[in-house]
């Protein structure tokens, strides 16, 4: 048991200065504070509860104070080892990594050994070293090989102008086709360290063909399960959209430049009297300007990742239920992901790998 009042006035003053001095590291100031609380008559457990630590730590701090005074509180048993590389060597390593962009830490460890004759563990030591030097591990973003920045700006401007002046009897939809294959998509997940996680896989020979459209203002979707994606199924899909919005005088449909969208059959259908759909073609190589592409990503996240459907029919039911029912029902959750927060992709914003 630690009796209260064991500190002299001079010792209290030194510890108080140590606890309040902003230049003192937080962990040392907290240790000084603990000794002052013990001097006031609090038990080790009471001090531990107050500081949200364990009482063994409080007892250890008291032993350090008895052995070395206030200076003893600033002693750590594990101050850390001296770095293996000098500042000049670290600067050279930093330049190498910035230029070479190595794929893994084994390459870095081998380079350090060959250049400086210093051994680093590729699994544990090298990642920590790279983090200290300001590096992170990331996958390169994919950007189209042929992309027109001016075309992107014009497309975004036309869309914003249309949206800002849209009458109540007109609606804007984004359209695309998708072909989910009947396979399981393994995805990373957290789990117990000693449990090996697996997921069943099937043949993956069957494929679902979907024409889809989404209204970003409401989350309403129009999904057509087609025998195949071609000009004929596109016309059928356009007819579905017009039936879905009977009260709309005009339906603005944004879509990509797939060949079947420009087919003679689609053009002939568009020229028929009474057609209410206006097609707006997104610039080529610009899937980022079509928000429904992000909806397909959500579909895989919620339906196909880490899920196995033994029967193709069950696979179809799960996907179509998500797209037709779950998306509109939970649009307040999905709308921030499937949004029209467009940006212009410029090569100048990236270091493009060759």
Secondary structure, 3 states (H helix, E strand, C coil): CCCCCCCCHHHHHHHHHHHHCCCCCHHHHHHHHHHHHHHCCCCHHHHHHHHCCCHHHHHHHHHHHHHHHHHHCCCCCCCCCCCCCCHHHHHHHHHHHHHHCCCCHHHHHHHHHHHHCCCCCCCCHHHHHHHHCCCCCCCCCCCCCCCCHHHHHHHHHHHHHHHHCCCCCEEEEEEEEECCECCCECCCCCCCCCCCCCCCCCCCCCECEEEEEECCCCCCEEEEEECCCCHHHHHHHHHHHHHHCCCCCEEEEEECCCHHHHCHHHHHHHCCCCCCEEEEECCCCCHHHCCHHHHHHHHHHHHHECCCCCCHHHHHHHHHHHHHHHHHHCHHHHCCCCCCCCCCCCHHHCCCCC
